[in-house]
């Protein structure tokens, strides 16, 4: 994989400030950055966008919106307001896309949560269209179905994106969440064919995963066949950034310069 | 749920010997026991079966066979031999059923692993039919797809059971693995209708799961809607045991008598 297509999520190098991430990514030959909300600190979103572009990087996505389902109508309304604010922040940042971690509530069924997700997205969509910020539904691994997302397969994400139907809705494919899906090739082709494949995230699934949240692997150190999946994504004509998103208690404790070197090496071996 | 339908897996009270489990389960009004291989120690399988029946309990299943996929043909042949030995042990124990944790290898694709699983089951099946021991394919949660099972949904388990087609093949439905499945109701009805629903396992999914393997919850302390799923199982006409299978580092460290009391209380609230 050509380093020109490499984007890194700020959460991947969590110990760094946004300024440090931007400067070090650029120096390493990385061309894109996906900005997590927590990374924008001590500056406005417009200033963050300027900082990034001044260093020659593209803002690839703003992470992360969603979390629409709640048993209380008041909480659901608050979630919609929060997502509208995120759309405004993304526009100020110059991010063309927001990744949606859609949410789930352990106190209601997954079916009800999915309905609330669709209603939430539809409430935010007019502003997203107006400000030209796309919304990407990211299916999350079923181990997050209790409280993080009721959308647990690319098939479900595709269904919802198609049901909503807008030039500004689509899906984000993260290998960590969907690598096990029996119909993965078919579902990647499906979202690619209708213009819904908006983002492609890579990392790896460690065979002995120690933590449900923060033990993702560097590309190549797990069991995901990244070449095969990336080939399916390529076949759709997707030519956007390939985004490295690694949550890792282990890597966060190491020297982040060395870690960045490992990332760019591993990226080029995909 | 009537305590007369309660079966407990020996692994649930791991600190106890088989003799202790049998005596304490019987005293608590539990009627069935599913025996893990490691529980049969210091006695033959026939003696274990006698011990169980002498205490008024039914042997519900023998746990666990499977682990068929390997990159080496020699290892696959060894796995088949091992499973044949398990069938003989189950017959000696008087267990009508073996639960199959089918296996997966991180060094090959899930598709290849699934093919090897089917070949493995078909190689063991004649002996299972001869000794009248049924084989239940247990779909495992996708978080175990790397090395524990390439069968990660009830839909896939149903597909394979139907493809194999025998009076001695079917599926085991464990709520922990399949509660998130969008088509769960439909898939339970499907295996119920064709006689493939051989076993039903309960526990709970804790919203803040601390460990991928050994942090299952007691029924009621997680987010699984056990009444709803048990209702679907009931609708199929399934009237077998409802098996409690909880792997929990937390509960294993507590007094097992108290834990057993919590299990029988929670069971009756399903």
Interface residues (C-beta under 8 A of the other chain):
Chain A: X106 X107 X109 X110 X141 X142 X143 X145 X146 X147 X152 X153 X156 X179 X180 X182 X205 X207 X209 X212 X222 X223 X225 X228
Chain B: X106 X107 X109 X110 X141 X142 X143 X145 X146 X147 X152 X153 X156 X179 X180 X182 X205 X207 X209 X212 X222 X223 X225 X228
